[in-house]
Amino acid sequence: MQVIGYANLCYNSYLQVRSILGVMQVMPATAKMMASQIGLKGYNAFDPKDNIMVGTAYLSKQLARYNNDFKLAAASYNAGEGNMDKYAKKNGGNYVVPPFAETQDYVTKVTGFYEQLARSSDSTTSTEIENLIKVEDAKKEYANYLAD
């Protein structure tokens, strides 16, 4: 979950153009579906805690779908299940990272973050998650300031 959040912060300007919000950068329709599936009532994309819960649930779904293959789960998280299915059909039913430059770059960054975290002696801590939330809160406050 941490590596997805970090990677999404790197792509923030690109993703905001596509109307994707929050630390976990989940498409609005997907977020609504996942919030319903996990029983999160009153989902608010601007609430970092809600966004992280929904994004984590969606990542978990992708990991289950691709037999815990982190690279394919990250590709699906970025490119979407439909694109994964489309390119699997073109590859004899074998799932591959779609040939989109943005997705290829995203998967490279995410897997790099993942490997770096795995080599680290520290595990994901609540402090690191809180730092992601603080970044998202600061962006929201700045957007409100600009709107005034």
Buried (B, 14 or more C-beta within 10 A) or exposed (E): BBBBBBBBBBBBEEBEEEEBBBBBBBBEEBBBBBBEEBEBEEBBBEBBEBBBBBBBBBBBBBBEBBEEBBBBBBBBBBBBBEBBEEBBEEEEEEBEBBEBEEBBBBBBBBBEBBEEBEEEEEEEEEEBBEEBBEBBBEBBEEEEEEEE
